[in-house]
Amino acid sequence: MNDDRTERVARNQALYREVNERIEDLNQSFGGITGAFLIVCECSDPLCTEQIALSRQAYERTRAHPAQFIVRPGHQAVALEDIITTEAEYMVVEKHAGEPARLAGKTDPRH
């Protein structure tokens, strides 16, 4: 994959990760009422707005790794990332070493 596409994919996924970090507070507030923790798919498709239900623990476990993202099944960027975990509602993917992982780390609001 060329450098421009790699950069574009990284920016799109970073945006979704940032959105999920911002709505985390809402999830904490309403999660106790509804029992649900919802995020937006963190895939590279800028038009994707699919929601994913998962546990708070699974979300935090993924956020601990700057190169990992949570996506719907089939939304992974095969040329840039590997599947780490597959669940019914989502997959955790990790950026390949090198430029994809570096860009993911650089855009991680927690690191």
Phi and psi restraints in degrees (range 20) as a CNS / XPLOR table:
assign (resid 1 and name C) (resid 2 and name N)
       (resid 2 and name CA) (resid 2 and name C) 1.0 -75.0 20.0 2
assign (resid 2 and name N) (resid 2 and name CA)
       (resid 2 and name C) (resid 3 and name N) 1.0 164.2 20.0 2
assign (resid 2 and name C) (resid 3 and name N)
       (resid 3 and name CA) (resid 3 and name C) 1.0 -62.7 20.0 2
assign (resid 3 and name N) (resid 3 and name CA)
       (resid 3 and name C) (resid 4 and name N) 1.0 -36.3 20.0 2
assign (resid 3 and name C) (resid 4 and name N)
       (resid 4 and name CA) (resid 4 and name C) 1.0 -64.8 20.0 2
assign (resid 4 and name N) (resid 4 and name CA)
       (resid 4 and name C) (resid 5 and name N) 1.0 -43.5 20.0 2
assign (resid 4 and name C) (resid 5 and name N)
       (resid 5 and name CA) (resid 5 and name C) 1.0 -67.0 20.0 2
assign (resid 5 and name N) (resid 5 and name CA)
       (resid 5 and name C) (resid 6 and name N) 1.0 -40.9 20.0 2
assign (resid 5 and name C) (resid 6 and name N)
       (resid 6 and name CA) (resid 6 and name C) 1.0 -59.3 20.0 2
assign (resid 6 and name N) (resid 6 and name CA)
       (resid 6 and name C) (resid 7 and name N) 1.0 -45.0 20.0 2
assign (resid 6 and name C) (resid 7 and name N)
       (resid 7 and name CA) (resid 7 and name C) 1.0 -63.7 20.0 2
assign (resid 7 and name N) (resid 7 and name CA)
       (resid 7 and name C) (resid 8 and name N) 1.0 -43.0 20.0 2
assign (resid 7 and name C) (resid 8 and name N)
       (resid 8 and name CA) (resid 8 and name C) 1.0 -64.3 20.0 2
assign (resid 8 and name N) (resid 8 and name CA)
       (resid 8 and name C) (resid 9 and name N) 1.0 -44.3 20.0 2
assign (resid 8 and name C) (resid 9 and name N)
       (resid 9 and name CA) (resid 9 and name C) 1.0 -61.1 20.0 2
assign (resid 9 and name N) (resid 9 and name CA)
       (resid 9 and name C) (resid 10 and name N) 1.0 -44.5 20.0 2
assign (resid 9 and name C) (resid 10 and name N)
       (resid 10 and name CA) (resid 10 and name C) 1.0 -61.7 20.0 2
assign (resid 10 and name N) (resid 10 and name CA)
       (resid 10 and name C) (resid 11 and name N) 1.0 -42.6 20.0 2
assign (resid 10 and name C) (resid 11 and name N)
       (resid 11 and name CA) (resid 11 and name C) 1.0 -63.8 20.0 2
assign (resid 11 and name N) (resid 11 and name CA)
       (resid 11 and name C) (resid 12 and name N) 1.0 -44.2 20.0 2
assign (resid 11 and name C) (resid 12 and name N)
       (resid 12 and name CA) (resid 12 and name C) 1.0 -62.0 20.0 2
assign (resid 12 and name N) (resid 12 and name CA)
       (resid 12 and name C) (resid 13 and name N) 1.0 -45.4 20.0 2
assign (resid 12 and name C) (resid 13 and name N)
       (resid 13 and name CA) (resid 13 and name C) 1.0 -68.6 20.0 2
assign (resid 13 and name N) (resid 13 and name CA)
       (resid 13 and name C) (resid 14 and name N) 1.0 -35.7 20.0 2
assign (resid 13 and name C) (resid 14 and name N)
       (resid 14 and name CA) (resid 14 and name C) 1.0 -63.8 20.0 2
assign (resid 14 and name N) (resid 14 and name CA)
       (resid 14 and name C) (resid 15 and name N) 1.0 -38.5 20.0 2
assign (resid 14 and name C) (resid 15 and name N)
       (resid 15 and name CA) (resid 15 and name C) 1.0 -61.5 20.0 2
assign (resid 15 and name N) (resid 15 and name CA)
       (resid 15 and name C) (resid 16 and name N) 1.0 -47.6 20.0 2
assign (resid 15 and name C) (resid 16 and name N)
       (resid 16 and name CA) (resid 16 and name C) 1.0 -64.6 20.0 2
assign (resid 16 and name N) (resid 16 and name CA)
       (resid 16 and name C) (resid 17 and name N) 1.0 -37.4 20.0 2
assign (resid 16 and name C) (resid 17 and name N)
       (resid 17 and name CA) (resid 17 and name C) 1.0 -63.4 20.0 2
assign (resid 17 and name N) (resid 17 and name CA)
       (resid 17 and name C) (resid 18 and name N) 1.0 -41.5 20.0 2
assign (resid 17 and name C) (resid 18 and name N)
       (resid 18 and name CA) (resid 18 and name C) 1.0 -63.4 20.0 2
assign (resid 18 and name N) (resid 18 and name CA)
       (resid 18 and name C) (resid 19 and name N) 1.0 -42.8 20.0 2
assign (resid 18 and name C) (resid 19 and name N)
       (resid 19 and name CA) (resid 19 and name C) 1.0 -58.3 20.0 2
assign (resid 19 and name N) (resid 19 and name CA)
       (resid 19 and name C) (resid 20 and name N) 1.0 -45.4 20.0 2
assign (resid 19 and name C) (resid 20 and name N)
       (resid 20 and name CA) (resid 20 and name C) 1.0 -65.8 20.0 2
assign (resid 20 and name N) (resid 20 and name CA)
       (resid 20 and name C) (resid 21 and name N) 1.0 -34.6 20.0 2
assign (resid 20 and name C) (resid 21 and name N)
       (resid 21 and name CA) (resid 21 and name C) 1.0 -64.7 20.0 2
assign (resid 21 and name N) (resid 21 and name CA)
       (resid 21 and name C) (resid 22 and name N) 1.0 -38.7 20.0 2
assign (resid 21 and name C) (resid 22 and name N)
       (resid 22 and name CA) (resid 22 and name C) 1.0 -71.3 20.0 2
assign (resid 22 and name N) (resid 22 and name CA)
       (resid 22 and name C) (resid 23 and name N) 1.0 -35.2 20.0 2
assign (resid 22 and name C) (resid 23 and name N)
       (resid 23 and name CA) (resid 23 and name C) 1.0 -85.6 20.0 2
assign (resid 23 and name N) (resid 23 and name CA)
       (resid 23 and name C) (resid 24 and name N) 1.0 -3.0 20.0 2
assign (resid 23 and name C) (resid 24 and name N)
       (resid 24 and name CA) (resid 24 and name C) 1.0 -57.7 20.0 2
assign (resid 24 and name N) (resid 24 and name CA)
       (resid 24 and name C) (resid 25 and name N) 1.0 -38.9 20.0 2
assign (resid 24 and name C) (resid 25 and name N)
       (resid 25 and name CA) (resid 25 and name C) 1.0 -62.0 20.0 2
assign (resid 25 and name N) (resid 25 and name CA)
       (resid 25 and name C) (resid 26 and name N) 1.0 -39.9 20.0 2
assign (resid 25 and name C) (resid 26 and name N)
       (resid 26 and name CA) (resid 26 and name C) 1.0 -65.3 20.0 2
assign (resid 26 and name N) (resid 26 and name CA)
       (resid 26 and name C) (resid 27 and name N) 1.0 -40.4 20.0 2
assign (resid 26 and name C) (resid 27 and name N)
       (resid 27 and name CA) (resid 27 and name C) 1.0 -61.0 20.0 2
assign (resid 27 and name N) (resid 27 and name CA)
       (resid 27 and name C) (resid 28 and name N) 1.0 -38.8 20.0 2
assign (resid 27 and name C) (resid 28 and name N)
       (resid 28 and name CA) (resid 28 and name C) 1.0 -64.4 20.0 2
assign (resid 28 and name N) (resid 28 and name CA)
       (resid 28 and name C) (resid 29 and name N) 1.0 -42.2 20.0 2
assign (resid 28 and name C) (resid 29 and name N)
       (resid 29 and name CA) (resid 29 and name C) 1.0 -67.3 20.0 2
assign (resid 29 and name N) (resid 29 and name CA)
       (resid 29 and name C) (resid 30 and name N) 1.0 -49.3 20.0 2
assign (resid 29 and name C) (resid 30 and name N)
       (resid 30 and name CA) (resid 30 and name C) 1.0 -89.4 20.0 2
assign (resid 30 and name N) (resid 30 and name CA)
       (resid 30 and name C) (resid 31 and name N) 1.0 -18.5 20.0 2
assign (resid 30 and name C) (resid 31 and name N)
       (resid 31 and name CA) (resid 31 and name C) 1.0 -60.3 20.0 2
assign (resid 31 and name N) (resid 31 and name CA)
       (resid 31 and name C) (resid 32 and name N) 1.0 -34.9 20.0 2
assign (resid 31 and name C) (resid 32 and name N)
       (resid 32 and name CA) (resid 32 and name C) 1.0 -67.2 20.0 2
assign (resid 32 and name N) (resid 32 and name CA)
       (resid 32 and name C) (resid 33 and name N) 1.0 -28.5 20.0 2
assign (resid 32 and name C) (resid 33 and name N)
       (resid 33 and name CA) (resid 33 and name C) 1.0 -84.1 20.0 2
assign (resid 33 and name N) (resid 33 and name CA)
       (resid 33 and name C) (resid 34 and name N) 1.0 -48.6 20.0 2
assign (resid 33 and name C) (resid 34 and name N)
       (resid 34 and name CA) (resid 34 and name C) 1.0 -94.0 20.0 2
assign (resid 34 and name N) (resid 34 and name CA)
       (resid 34 and name C) (resid 35 and name N) 1.0 -19.7 20.0 2
assign (resid 34 and name C) (resid 35 and name N)
       (resid 35 and name CA) (resid 35 and name C) 1.0 79.7 20.0 2
assign (resid 35 and name N) (resid 35 and name CA)
       (resid 35 and name C) (resid 36 and name N) 1.0 2.5 20.0 2
assign (resid 35 and name C) (resid 36 and name N)
       (resid 36 and name CA) (resid 36 and name C) 1.0 -107.7 20.0 2
assign (resid 36 and name N) (resid 36 and name CA)
       (resid 36 and name C) (resid 37 and name N) 1.0 148.3 20.0 2
assign (resid 36 and name C) (resid 37 and name N)
       (resid 37 and name CA) (resid 37 and name C) 1.0 -127.2 20.0 2
assign (resid 37 and name N) (resid 37 and name CA)
       (resid 37 and name C) (resid 38 and name N) 1.0 110.3 20.0 2
assign (resid 37 and name C) (resid 38 and name N)
       (resid 38 and name CA) (resid 38 and name C) 1.0 -112.2 20.0 2
assign (resid 38 and name N) (resid 38 and name CA)
       (resid 38 and name C) (resid 39 and name N) 1.0 140.2 20.0 2
assign (resid 38 and name C) (resid 39 and name N)
       (resid 39 and name CA) (resid 39 and name C) 1.0 -132.7 20.0 2
assign (resid 39 and name N) (resid 39 and name CA)
       (resid 39 and name C) (resid 40 and name N) 1.0 170.3 20.0 2
assign (resid 39 and name C) (resid 40 and name N)
       (resid 40 and name CA) (resid 40 and name C) 1.0 -93.7 20.0 2
assign (resid 40 and name N) (resid 40 and name CA)
       (resid 40 and name C) (resid 41 and name N) 1.0 140.4 20.0 2
assign (resid 40 and name C) (resid 41 and name N)
       (resid 41 and name CA) (resid 41 and name C) 1.0 -53.1 20.0 2
assign (resid 41 and name N) (resid 41 and name CA)
       (resid 41 and name C) (resid 42 and name N) 1.0 133.1 20.0 2
assign (resid 41 and name C) (resid 42 and name N)
       (resid 42 and name CA) (resid 42 and name C) 1.0 -98.4 20.0 2
assign (resid 42 and name N) (resid 42 and name CA)
       (resid 42 and name C) (resid 43 and name N) 1.0 30.7 20.0 2
assign (resid 42 and name C) (resid 43 and name N)
       (resid 43 and name CA) (resid 43 and name C) 1.0 -74.8 20.0 2
assign (resid 43 and name N) (resid 43 and name CA)
       (resid 43 and name C) (resid 44 and name N) 1.0 175.8 20.0 2
assign (resid 43 and name C) (resid 44 and name N)
       (resid 44 and name CA) (resid 44 and name C) 1.0 -84.8 20.0 2
assign (resid 44 and name N) (resid 44 and name CA)
       (resid 44 and name C) (resid 45 and name N) 1.0 -4.0 20.0 2
assign (resid 44 and name C) (resid 45 and name N)
       (resid 45 and name CA) (resid 45 and name C) 1.0 -77.9 20.0 2
assign (resid 45 and name N) (resid 45 and name CA)
       (resid 45 and name C) (resid 46 and name N) 1.0 114.3 20.0 2
assign (resid 45 and name C) (resid 46 and name N)
       (resid 46 and name CA) (resid 46 and name C) 1.0 -66.8 20.0 2
assign (resid 46 and name N) (resid 46 and name CA)
       (resid 46 and name C) (resid 47 and name N) 1.0 -12.7 20.0 2
assign (resid 46 and name C) (resid 47 and name N)
       (resid 47 and name CA) (resid 47 and name C) 1.0 -98.1 20.0 2
assign (resid 47 and name N) (resid 47 and name CA)
       (resid 47 and name C) (resid 48 and name N) 1.0 -7.0 20.0 2
assign (resid 47 and name C) (resid 48 and name N)
       (resid 48 and name CA) (resid 48 and name C) 1.0 -74.9 20.0 2
assign (resid 48 and name N) (resid 48 and name CA)
       (resid 48 and name C) (resid 49 and name N) 1.0 128.9 20.0 2
assign (resid 48 and name C) (resid 49 and name N)
       (resid 49 and name CA) (resid 49 and name C) 1.0 -130.8 20.0 2
assign (resid 49 and name N) (resid 49 and name CA)
       (resid 49 and name C) (resid 50 and name N) 1.0 22.0 20.0 2
assign (resid 49 and name C) (resid 50 and name N)
       (resid 50 and name CA) (resid 50 and name C) 1.0 -66.4 20.0 2
assign (resid 50 and name N) (resid 50 and name CA)
       (resid 50 and name C) (resid 51 and name N) 1.0 141.7 20.0 2
assign (resid 50 and name C) (resid 51 and name N)
       (resid 51 and name CA) (resid 51 and name C) 1.0 -97.9 20.0 2
assign (resid 51 and name N) (resid 51 and name CA)
       (resid 51 and name C) (resid 52 and name N) 1.0 152.2 20.0 2
assign (resid 51 and name C) (resid 52 and name N)
       (resid 52 and name CA) (resid 52 and name C) 1.0 -128.8 20.0 2
assign (resid 52 and name N) (resid 52 and name CA)
       (resid 52 and name C) (resid 53 and name N) 1.0 130.0 20.0 2
assign (resid 52 and name C) (resid 53 and name N)
       (resid 53 and name CA) (resid 53 and name C) 1.0 -96.8 20.0 2
assign (resid 53 and name N) (resid 53 and name CA)
       (resid 53 and name C) (resid 54 and name N) 1.0 130.9 20.0 2
assign (resid 53 and name C) (resid 54 and name N)
       (resid 54 and name CA) (resid 54 and name C) 1.0 -154.8 20.0 2
assign (resid 54 and name N) (resid 54 and name CA)
       (resid 54 and name C) (resid 55 and name N) 1.0 170.4 20.0 2
assign (resid 54 and name C) (resid 55 and name N)
       (resid 55 and name CA) (resid 55 and name C) 1.0 -78.2 20.0 2
assign (resid 55 and name N) (resid 55 and name CA)
       (resid 55 and name C) (resid 56 and name N) 1.0 154.5 20.0 2
assign (resid 55 and name C) (resid 56 and name N)
       (resid 56 and name CA) (resid 56 and name C) 1.0 -61.4 20.0 2
assign (resid 56 and name N) (resid 56 and name CA)
       (resid 56 and name C) (resid 57 and name N) 1.0 -37.1 20.0 2
assign (resid 56 and name C) (resid 57 and name N)
       (resid 57 and name CA) (resid 57 and name C) 1.0 -62.8 20.0 2
assign (resid 57 and name N) (resid 57 and name CA)
       (resid 57 and name C) (resid 58 and name N) 1.0 -42.1 20.0 2
assign (resid 57 and name C) (resid 58 and name N)
       (resid 58 and name CA) (resid 58 and name C) 1.0 -64.9 20.0 2
assign (resid 58 and name N) (resid 58 and name CA)
       (resid 58 and name C) (resid 59 and name N) 1.0 -39.1 20.0 2
assign (resid 58 and name C) (resid 59 and name N)
       (resid 59 and name CA) (resid 59 and name C) 1.0 -62.8 20.0 2
assign (resid 59 and name N) (resid 59 and name CA)
       (resid 59 and name C) (resid 60 and name N) 1.0 -48.6 20.0 2
assign (resid 59 and name C) (resid 60 and name N)
       (resid 60 and name CA) (resid 60 and name C) 1.0 -65.9 20.0 2
assign (resid 60 and name N) (resid 60 and name CA)
       (resid 60 and name C) (resid 61 and name N) 1.0 -37.0 20.0 2
assign (resid 60 and name C) (resid 61 and name N)
       (resid 61 and name CA) (resid 61 and name C) 1.0 -61.5 20.0 2
assign (resid 61 and name N) (resid 61 and name CA)
       (resid 61 and name C) (resid 62 and name N) 1.0 -41.2 20.0 2
assign (resid 61 and name C) (resid 62 and name N)
       (resid 62 and name CA) (resid 62 and name C) 1.0 -70.9 20.0 2
assign (resid 62 and name N) (resid 62 and name CA)
       (resid 62 and name C) (resid 63 and name N) 1.0 -42.5 20.0 2
assign (resid 62 and name C) (resid 63 and name N)
       (resid 63 and name CA) (resid 63 and name C) 1.0 -63.5 20.0 2
assign (resid 63 and name N) (resid 63 and name CA)
       (resid 63 and name C) (resid 64 and name N) 1.0 -20.7 20.0 2
assign (resid 63 and name C) (resid 64 and name N)
       (resid 64 and name CA) (resid 64 and name C) 1.0 -69.0 20.0 2
assign (resid 64 and name N) (resid 64 and name CA)
       (resid 64 and name C) (resid 65 and name N) 1.0 -12.3 20.0 2
assign (resid 64 and name C) (resid 65 and name N)
       (resid 65 and name CA) (resid 65 and name C) 1.0 -119.9 20.0 2
assign (resid 65 and name N) (resid 65 and name CA)
       (resid 65 and name C) (resid 66 and name N) 1.0 108.1 20.0 2
assign (resid 65 and name C) (resid 66 and name N)
       (resid 66 and name CA) (resid 66 and name C) 1.0 -57.7 20.0 2
assign (resid 66 and name N) (resid 66 and name CA)
       (resid 66 and name C) (resid 67 and name N) 1.0 -25.2 20.0 2
assign (resid 66 and name C) (resid 67 and name N)
       (resid 67 and name CA) (resid 67 and name C) 1.0 -91.5 20.0 2
assign (resid 67 and name N) (resid 67 and name CA)
       (resid 67 and name C) (resid 68 and name N) 1.0 5.1 20.0 2
assign (resid 67 and name C) (resid 68 and name N)
       (resid 68 and name CA) (resid 68 and name C) 1.0 -106.0 20.0 2
assign (resid 68 and name N) (resid 68 and name CA)
       (resid 68 and name C) (resid 69 and name N) 1.0 145.4 20.0 2
assign (resid 68 and name C) (resid 69 and name N)
       (resid 69 and name CA) (resid 69 and name C) 1.0 -137.6 20.0 2
assign (resid 69 and name N) (resid 69 and name CA)
       (resid 69 and name C) (resid 70 and name N) 1.0 156.4 20.0 2
assign (resid 69 and name C) (resid 70 and name N)
       (resid 70 and name CA) (resid 70 and name C) 1.0 -108.1 20.0 2
assign (resid 70 and name N) (resid 70 and name CA)
       (resid 70 and name C) (resid 71 and name N) 1.0 122.1 20.0 2
assign (resid 70 and name C) (resid 71 and name N)
       (resid 71 and name CA) (resid 71 and name C) 1.0 -133.8 20.0 2
assign (resid 71 and name N) (resid 71 and name CA)
       (resid 71 and name C) (resid 72 and name N) 1.0 160.2 20.0 2
assign (resid 71 and name C) (resid 72 and name N)
       (resid 72 and name CA) (resid 72 and name C) 1.0 -71.3 20.0 2
assign (resid 72 and name N) (resid 72 and name CA)
       (resid 72 and name C) (resid 73 and name N) 1.0 150.5 20.0 2
assign (resid 72 and name C) (resid 73 and name N)
       (resid 73 and name CA) (resid 73 and name C) 1.0 -54.4 20.0 2
assign (resid 73 and name N) (resid 73 and name CA)
       (resid 73 and name C) (resid 74 and name N) 1.0 132.8 20.0 2
assign (resid 73 and name C) (resid 74 and name N)
       (resid 74 and name CA) (resid 74 and name C) 1.0 89.1 20.0 2
assign (resid 74 and name N) (resid 74 and name CA)
       (resid 74 and name C) (resid 75 and name N) 1.0 -4.8 20.0 2
assign (resid 74 and name C) (resid 75 and name N)
       (resid 75 and name CA) (resid 75 and name C) 1.0 -97.1 20.0 2
assign (resid 75 and name N) (resid 75 and name CA)
       (resid 75 and name C) (resid 76 and name N) 1.0 5.9 20.0 2
assign (resid 75 and name C) (resid 76 and name N)
       (resid 76 and name CA) (resid 76 and name C) 1.0 -73.1 20.0 2
assign (resid 76 and name N) (resid 76 and name CA)
       (resid 76 and name C) (resid 77 and name N) 1.0 150.8 20.0 2
assign (resid 76 and name C) (resid 77 and name N)
       (resid 77 and name CA) (resid 77 and name C) 1.0 -95.6 20.0 2
assign (resid 77 and name N) (resid 77 and name CA)
       (resid 77 and name C) (resid 78 and name N) 1.0 91.9 20.0 2
assign (resid 77 and name C) (resid 78 and name N)
       (resid 78 and name CA) (resid 78 and name C) 1.0 -54.6 20.0 2
assign (resid 78 and name N) (resid 78 and name CA)
       (resid 78 and name C) (resid 79 and name N) 1.0 -35.8 20.0 2
assign (resid 78 and name C) (resid 79 and name N)
       (resid 79 and name CA) (resid 79 and name C) 1.0 -73.5 20.0 2
assign (resid 79 and name N) (resid 79 and name CA)
       (resid 79 and name C) (resid 80 and name N) 1.0 -14.6 20.0 2
assign (resid 79 and name C) (resid 80 and name N)
       (resid 80 and name CA) (resid 80 and name C) 1.0 -121.5 20.0 2
assign (resid 80 and name N) (resid 80 and name CA)
       (resid 80 and name C) (resid 81 and name N) 1.0 -11.5 20.0 2
assign (resid 80 and name C) (resid 81 and name N)
       (resid 81 and name CA) (resid 81 and name C) 1.0 -149.8 20.0 2
assign (resid 81 and name N) (resid 81 and name CA)
       (resid 81 and name C) (resid 82 and name N) 1.0 157.2 20.0 2
assign (resid 81 and name C) (resid 82 and name N)
       (resid 82 and name CA) (resid 82 and name C) 1.0 -111.1 20.0 2
assign (resid 82 and name N) (resid 82 and name CA)
       (resid 82 and name C) (resid 83 and name N) 1.0 150.8 20.0 2
assign (resid 82 and name C) (resid 83 and name N)
       (resid 83 and name CA) (resid 83 and name C) 1.0 -81.8 20.0 2
assign (resid 83 and name N) (resid 83 and name CA)
       (resid 83 and name C) (resid 84 and name N) 1.0 126.4 20.0 2
assign (resid 83 and name C) (resid 84 and name N)
       (resid 84 and name CA) (resid 84 and name C) 1.0 -96.6 20.0 2
assign (resid 84 and name N) (resid 84 and name CA)
       (resid 84 and name C) (resid 85 and name N) 1.0 -45.3 20.0 2
assign (resid 84 and name C) (resid 85 and name N)
       (resid 85 and name CA) (resid 85 and name C) 1.0 -141.2 20.0 2
assign (resid 85 and name N) (resid 85 and name CA)
       (resid 85 and name C) (resid 86 and name N) 1.0 142.3 20.0 2
assign (resid 85 and name C) (resid 86 and name N)
       (resid 86 and name CA) (resid 86 and name C) 1.0 -123.7 20.0 2
assign (resid 86 and name N) (resid 86 and name CA)
       (resid 86 and name C) (resid 87 and name N) 1.0 124.0 20.0 2
assign (resid 86 and name C) (resid 87 and name N)
       (resid 87 and name CA) (resid 87 and name C) 1.0 -119.0 20.0 2
assign (resid 87 and name N) (resid 87 and name CA)
       (resid 87 and name C) (resid 88 and name N) 1.0 175.9 20.0 2
assign (resid 87 and name C) (resid 88 and name N)
       (resid 88 and name CA) (resid 88 and name C) 1.0 -61.6 20.0 2
assign (resid 88 and name N) (resid 88 and name CA)
       (resid 88 and name C) (resid 89 and name N) 1.0 -43.5 20.0 2
assign (resid 88 and name C) (resid 89 and name N)
       (resid 89 and name CA) (resid 89 and name C) 1.0 -93.2 20.0 2
assign (resid 89 and name N) (resid 89 and name CA)
       (resid 89 and name C) (resid 90 and name N) 1.0 -21.0 20.0 2
assign (resid 89 and name C) (resid 90 and name N)
       (resid 90 and name CA) (resid 90 and name C) 1.0 -155.9 20.0 2
assign (resid 90 and name N) (resid 90 and name CA)
       (resid 90 and name C) (resid 91 and name N) 1.0 170.4 20.0 2
assign (resid 90 and name C) (resid 91 and name N)
       (resid 91 and name CA) (resid 91 and name C) 1.0 -130.8 20.0 2
assign (resid 91 and name N) (resid 91 and name CA)
       (resid 91 and name C) (resid 92 and name N) 1.0 148.3 20.0 2
assign (resid 91 and name C) (resid 92 and name N)
       (resid 92 and name CA) (resid 92 and name C) 1.0 -102.0 20.0 2
assign (resid 92 and name N) (resid 92 and name CA)
       (resid 92 and name C) (resid 93 and name N) 1.0 125.8 20.0 2
assign (resid 92 and name C) (resid 93 and name N)
       (resid 93 and name CA) (resid 93 and name C) 1.0 -116.2 20.0 2
assign (resid 93 and name N) (resid 93 and name CA)
       (resid 93 and name C) (resid 94 and name N) 1.0 154.5 20.0 2
assign (resid 93 and name C) (resid 94 and name N)
       (resid 94 and name CA) (resid 94 and name C) 1.0 -128.8 20.0 2
assign (resid 94 and name N) (resid 94 and name CA)
       (resid 94 and name C) (resid 95 and name N) 1.0 133.7 20.0 2
assign (resid 94 and name C) (resid 95 and name N)
       (resid 95 and name CA) (resid 95 and name C) 1.0 -63.1 20.0 2
assign (resid 95 and name N) (resid 95 and name CA)
       (resid 95 and name C) (resid 96 and name N) 1.0 145.5 20.0 2
assign (resid 95 and name C) (resid 96 and name N)
       (resid 96 and name CA) (resid 96 and name C) 1.0 -63.7 20.0 2
assign (resid 96 and name N) (resid 96 and name CA)
       (resid 96 and name C) (resid 97 and name N) 1.0 152.9 20.0 2
assign (resid 96 and name C) (resid 97 and name N)
       (resid 97 and name CA) (resid 97 and name C) 1.0 -59.4 20.0 2
assign (resid 97 and name N) (resid 97 and name CA)
       (resid 97 and name C) (resid 98 and name N) 1.0 157.1 20.0 2
assign (resid 97 and name C) (resid 98 and name N)
       (resid 98 and name CA) (resid 98 and name C) 1.0 97.1 20.0 2
assign (resid 98 and name N) (resid 98 and name CA)
       (resid 98 and name C) (resid 99 and name N) 1.0 -142.6 20.0 2
assign (resid 98 and name C) (resid 99 and name N)
       (resid 99 and name CA) (resid 99 and name C) 1.0 -58.5 20.0 2
assign (resid 99 and name N) (resid 99 and name CA)
       (resid 99 and name C) (resid 100 and name N) 1.0 -45.7 20.0 2
assign (resid 99 and name C) (resid 100 and name N)
       (resid 100 and name CA) (resid 100 and name C) 1.0 -57.8 20.0 2
assign (resid 100 and name N) (resid 100 and name CA)
       (resid 100 and name C) (resid 101 and name N) 1.0 -44.6 20.0 2
assign (resid 100 and name C) (resid 101 and name N)
       (resid 101 and name CA) (resid 101 and name C) 1.0 -68.6 20.0 2
assign (resid 101 and name N) (resid 101 and name CA)
       (resid 101 and name C) (resid 102 and name N) 1.0 -37.7 20.0 2
assign (resid 101 and name C) (resid 102 and name N)
       (resid 102 and name CA) (resid 102 and name C) 1.0 -62.6 20.0 2
assign (resid 102 and name N) (resid 102 and name CA)
       (resid 102 and name C) (resid 103 and name N) 1.0 -45.3 20.0 2
assign (resid 102 and name C) (resid 103 and name N)
       (resid 103 and name CA) (resid 103 and name C) 1.0 -64.0 20.0 2
assign (resid 103 and name N) (resid 103 and name CA)
       (resid 103 and name C) (resid 104 and name N) 1.0 -39.7 20.0 2
assign (resid 103 and name C) (resid 104 and name N)
       (resid 104 and name CA) (resid 104 and name C) 1.0 -62.6 20.0 2
assign (resid 104 and name N) (resid 104 and name CA)
       (resid 104 and name C) (resid 105 and name N) 1.0 -43.9 20.0 2
assign (resid 104 and name C) (resid 105 and name N)
       (resid 105 and name CA) (resid 105 and name C) 1.0 -65.7 20.0 2
assign (resid 105 and name N) (resid 105 and name CA)
       (resid 105 and name C) (resid 106 and name N) 1.0 -39.4 20.0 2
assign (resid 105 and name C) (resid 106 and name N)
       (resid 106 and name CA) (resid 106 and name C) 1.0 -64.4 20.0 2
assign (resid 106 and name N) (resid 106 and name CA)
       (resid 106 and name C) (resid 107 and name N) 1.0 -31.3 20.0 2
assign (resid 106 and name C) (resid 107 and name N)
       (resid 107 and name CA) (resid 107 and name C) 1.0 -98.5 20.0 2
assign (resid 107 and name N) (resid 107 and name CA)
       (resid 107 and name C) (resid 108 and name N) 1.0 3.4 20.0 2
assign (resid 107 and name C) (resid 108 and name N)
       (resid 108 and name CA) (resid 108 and name C) 1.0 -77.3 20.0 2
assign (resid 108 and name N) (resid 108 and name CA)
       (resid 108 and name C) (resid 109 and name N) 1.0 118.3 20.0 2
assign (resid 108 and name C) (resid 109 and name N)
       (resid 109 and name CA) (resid 109 and name C) 1.0 -66.9 20.0 2
assign (resid 109 and name N) (resid 109 and name CA)
       (resid 109 and name C) (resid 110 and name N) 1.0 -17.5 20.0 2
assign (resid 109 and name C) (resid 110 and name N)
       (resid 110 and name CA) (resid 110 and name C) 1.0 -90.1 20.0 2
assign (resid 110 and name N) (resid 110 and name CA)
       (resid 110 and name C) (resid 111 and name N) 1.0 -13.2 20.0 2
